[in-house]
Amino acid sequence: MSRFAKAMARANRVLAENLSDGLATYRRANGETIAGVPYTLELETLVYDDPESGVGRFANTIEVPVAQVPKSGRGDVVITADRRWEYLNAISDDGDFRRFEVM
């Protein structure tokens, strides 16, 4: 890994830890558990199932770092201090952070 890639990974980790809503436990559908995952919760985020239609809807979303949670899917659960959030579907993934709809 290049020095730049290491510096970016370190910067992403520091930003995620300091700008997140807290730390959560990510539990995959197969039972695997990842503790201490920084997350950002957004309530009532406008999402578009079909961007061409221009019709959006409001959904609750959570964003997690891809470095700590490389895969996400149906049956996964994010456990925060306040409640459990069930994974519904992917919203975005830029390679550094993944945002998905939760219920």
Backbone as CSV, one residue per row, in Angstrom:
resi,resn,N_x,N_y,N_z,CA_x,CA_y,CA_z,C_x,C_y,C_z
1,MET,0.851,-1.173,0.000,0.000,0.000,0.000,0.900,1.240,0.000
2,SER,0.590,2.190,-0.862,1.398,3.401,-0.985,1.232,4.300,0.244
3,ARG,2.143,5.234,0.396,2.049,6.179,1.522,0.761,6.991,1.438
4,PHE,0.389,7.386,0.225,-0.843,8.155,0.055,-2.064,7.334,0.477
5,ALA,-2.115,6.086,0.054,-3.240,5.215,0.414,-3.302,5.008,1.925
6,LYS,-2.142,4.852,2.563,-2.115,4.704,4.026,-2.600,5.979,4.711
7,ALA,-2.165,7.132,4.195,-2.589,8.412,4.775,-4.089,8.619,4.600
8,MET,-4.629,8.265,3.447,-6.078,8.399,3.210,-6.861,7.457,4.112
9,ALA,-6.377,6.247,4.290,-7.060,5.293,5.170,-7.073,5.813,6.600
10,ARG,-5.946,6.358,7.038,-5.848,6.927,8.387,-6.779,8.131,8.534
11,ALA,-6.808,9.011,7.535,-7.683,10.191,7.574,-9.155,9.770,7.592
12,ASN,-9.524,8.787,6.783,-10.909,8.305,6.782,-11.291,7.726,8.136
13,ARG,-10.371,6.988,8.751,-10.649,6.385,10.062,-10.856,7.475,11.119
14,VAL,-9.987,8.474,11.134,-10.097,9.557,12.114,-11.381,10.360,11.892
15,LEU,-11.681,10.674,10.641,-12.906,11.418,10.347,-14.146,10.617,10.729
16,ALA,-14.155,9.337,10.409,-15.314,8.502,10.730,-15.526,8.423,12.239
17,GLU,-14.441,8.321,12.989,-14.562,8.214,14.446,-15.011,9.532,15.074
18,ASN,-14.562,10.660,14.529,-14.864,11.954,15.139,-16.127,12.620,14.613
19,LEU,-16.546,12.271,13.415,-17.726,12.905,12.840,-18.938,11.976,12.815
20,SER,-18.804,10.810,13.394,-19.915,9.852,13.379,-20.884,10.120,14.526
21,ASP,-21.999,9.409,14.495,-22.992,9.520,15.565,-22.661,8.612,16.739
22,GLY,-21.631,7.821,16.612,-21.226,6.912,17.684,-20.698,5.616,17.105
23,LEU,-20.536,4.641,17.984,-20.058,3.326,17.568,-21.199,2.330,17.696
24,ALA,-21.271,1.428,16.726,-22.334,0.426,16.700,-21.722,-0.959,16.554
25,THR,-22.557,-1.942,16.748,-22.188,-3.321,16.465,-22.903,-3.720,15.188
26,TYR,-22.158,-4.227,14.229,-22.737,-4.669,12.957,-22.816,-6.184,12.996
27,ARG,-24.014,-6.715,12.870,-24.211,-8.172,12.890,-24.724,-8.613,11.533
28,ARG,-23.932,-9.486,10.893,-24.317,-10.010,9.587,-25.387,-11.085,9.748
29,ALA,-26.077,-11.372,8.664,-27.144,-12.370,8.664,-26.612,-13.747,9.079
30,ASN,-25.334,-14.023,8.797,-24.750,-15.318,9.151,-24.284,-15.390,10.606
31,GLY,-24.487,-14.301,11.377,-24.125,-14.287,12.789,-22.791,-13.632,13.097
32,GLU,-21.975,-13.384,12.075,-20.680,-12.713,12.286,-20.936,-11.316,12.847
33,THR,-20.169,-10.935,13.864,-20.357,-9.647,14.530,-19.104,-8.798,14.403
34,ILE,-19.294,-7.525,14.074,-18.195,-6.561,13.985,-18.506,-5.464,14.997
35,ALA,-17.699,-5.349,16.027,-17.931,-4.357,17.085,-17.159,-3.070,16.789
36,GLY,-17.653,-1.959,17.335,-16.950,-0.684,17.242,-16.969,-0.048,15.878
37,VAL,-18.056,-0.184,15.151,-18.172,0.393,13.811,-18.752,1.807,13.924
38,PRO,-18.017,2.842,13.481,-18.580,4.189,13.489,-19.718,4.258,12.470
39,TYR,-20.806,4.920,12.859,-21.954,5.004,11.965,-22.514,6.423,11.974
40,THR,-23.206,6.760,10.899,-23.932,8.014,10.801,-25.366,7.675,10.430
41,LEU,-26.284,8.079,11.281,-27.708,7.817,11.071,-28.375,9.078,10.540
42,GLU,-29.138,8.938,9.468,-29.916,10.058,8.942,-31.369,9.619,8.861
43,LEU,-32.228,10.328,9.576,-33.654,10.046,9.542,-34.303,10.865,8.439
44,GLU,-35.198,10.260,7.735,-35.945,10.912,6.661,-35.046,11.497,5.573
45,THR,-34.191,10.663,5.026,-33.342,11.022,3.893,-34.143,10.831,2.614
46,LEU,-34.053,11.762,1.698,-34.747,11.632,0.424,-33.959,10.685,-0.473
47,VAL,-34.582,9.580,-0.882,-33.939,8.596,-1.757,-34.803,8.401,-3.000
48,TYR,-34.149,8.015,-4.084,-34.831,7.789,-5.355,-34.624,6.342,-5.766
49,ASP,-35.708,5.577,-5.843,-35.615,4.199,-6.324,-35.351,4.175,-7.827
50,ASP,-35.951,5.122,-8.541,-35.756,5.278,-9.980,-35.443,6.753,-10.249
51,PRO,-34.150,7.117,-10.292,-33.778,8.528,-10.448,-34.383,9.207,-11.680
52,GLU,-34.652,8.436,-12.730,-35.200,9.027,-13.954,-36.646,9.500,-13.767
53,SER,-37.372,8.869,-12.855,-38.768,9.257,-12.647,-38.882,10.578,-11.896
54,GLY,-37.853,10.911,-11.113,-37.880,12.134,-10.329,-38.752,12.049,-9.091
55,VAL,-39.288,10.867,-8.823,-40.141,10.669,-7.655,-39.301,10.051,-6.546
56,GLY,-39.215,10.763,-5.439,-38.437,10.275,-4.312,-39.330,9.896,-3.148
57,ARG,-38.710,9.334,-2.143,-39.413,8.988,-0.912,-38.454,9.205,0.251
58,PHE,-38.997,9.304,1.440,-38.159,9.486,2.619,-37.855,8.132,3.255
59,ALA,-36.600,7.949,3.664,-36.173,6.700,4.275,-35.137,7.005,5.351
60,ASN,-35.011,6.111,6.300,-33.948,6.191,7.304,-32.730,5.481,6.731
61,THR,-31.555,6.120,6.844,-30.335,5.521,6.303,-29.221,5.530,7.344
62,ILE,-28.324,4.581,7.191,-27.113,4.504,8.015,-25.921,4.391,7.076
63,GLU,-24.850,5.092,7.432,-23.610,5.034,6.672,-22.525,4.425,7.554
64,VAL,-21.751,3.477,6.989,-20.659,2.826,7.714,-19.421,2.797,6.817
65,PRO,-18.226,2.729,7.416,-17.008,2.657,6.600,-16.858,1.273,5.954
66,VAL,-16.563,1.258,4.670,-16.383,0.015,3.926,-15.179,-0.764,4.462
67,ALA,-14.168,-0.067,4.958,-12.972,-0.747,5.483,-13.321,-1.678,6.648
68,GLN,-14.319,-1.312,7.446,-14.708,-2.135,8.583,-15.849,-3.089,8.243
69,VAL,-16.696,-2.686,7.324,-17.833,-3.518,6.915,-17.759,-3.679,5.399
70,PRO,-16.935,-4.638,4.917,-16.728,-4.760,3.476,-17.947,-5.259,2.696
71,LYS,-18.879,-5.951,3.366,-20.072,-6.460,2.695,-21.288,-6.172,3.554
72,SER,-22.397,-5.862,2.902,-23.669,-5.650,3.585,-24.756,-6.322,2.773
73,GLY,-25.794,-6.778,3.455,-26.880,-7.411,2.728,-28.089,-7.671,3.588
74,ARG,-29.117,-8.202,2.968,-30.367,-8.533,3.651,-30.100,-9.398,4.875
75,GLY,-30.797,-9.076,5.946,-30.663,-9.831,7.187,-29.629,-9.261,8.134
76,ASP,-28.825,-8.303,7.660,-27.836,-7.658,8.520,-28.537,-6.694,9.472
77,VAL,-27.915,-6.451,10.628,-28.482,-5.576,11.647,-27.385,-4.666,12.181
78,VAL,-27.723,-3.382,12.372,-26.826,-2.428,13.022,-27.419,-2.151,14.399
79,ILE,-26.636,-2.417,15.436,-27.114,-2.249,16.806,-26.431,-1.022,17.409
80,THR,-27.239,0.014,17.657,-26.737,1.241,18.270,-27.117,1.223,19.744
81,ALA,-26.729,2.266,20.455,-27.059,2.353,21.886,-28.565,2.427,22.110
82,ASP,-29.295,2.982,21.116,-30.729,3.205,21.277,-31.614,2.111,20.711
83,ARG,-31.180,1.478,19.606,-32.054,0.483,18.985,-31.334,-0.352,17.947
84,ARG,-32.061,-1.307,17.401,-31.558,-2.167,16.317,-32.131,-1.669,14.999
85,TRP,-31.283,-1.581,13.991,-31.707,-1.147,12.670,-31.466,-2.286,11.689
86,GLU,-32.502,-2.710,10.988,-32.392,-3.801,10.019,-32.085,-3.256,8.631
87,TYR,-31.132,-3.883,7.968,-30.740,-3.520,6.603,-31.890,-3.817,5.651
88,LEU,-32.229,-2.847,4.789,-33.264,-3.068,3.777,-32.670,-3.132,2.371
89,ASN,-31.947,-2.070,1.965,-31.304,-2.093,0.645,-30.230,-1.026,0.552
90,ALA,-29.344,-1.213,-0.421,-28.216,-0.300,-0.615,-28.688,1.014,-1.223
91,ILE,-28.093,2.112,-0.757,-28.362,3.442,-1.315,-27.148,3.912,-2.111
92,SER,-25.950,3.859,-1.498,-24.745,4.292,-2.200,-23.514,3.617,-1.583
93,ASP,-22.468,3.537,-2.385,-21.186,2.987,-1.940,-20.105,3.618,-2.797
94,ASP,-19.288,4.510,-2.176,-18.238,5.190,-2.933,-16.872,4.530,-2.742
95,GLY,-16.840,3.365,-2.118,-15.585,2.663,-1.874,-15.009,2.956,-0.505
96,ASP,-15.347,4.097,0.067,-14.908,4.444,1.411,-16.048,4.292,2.420
97,PHE,-17.238,4.726,2.022,-18.399,4.652,2.912,-19.581,4.060,2.168
98,ARG,-20.356,3.269,2.875,-21.548,2.653,2.304,-22.772,3.169,3.056
99,ARG,-23.788,3.616,2.320,-25.047,4.073,2.903,-26.130,3.091,2.472
100,PHE,-26.962,2.687,3.441,-28.059,1.785,3.126,-29.292,2.154,3.931
101,GLU,-30.434,1.766,3.374,-31.704,2.032,4.018,-31.905,1.031,5.151
102,VAL,-32.454,1.534,6.261,-32.714,0.682,7.414,-34.148,0.889,7.896
103,MET,-34.596,-0.085,8.664,-35.927,-0.019,9.248,-35.818,-0.280,10.736
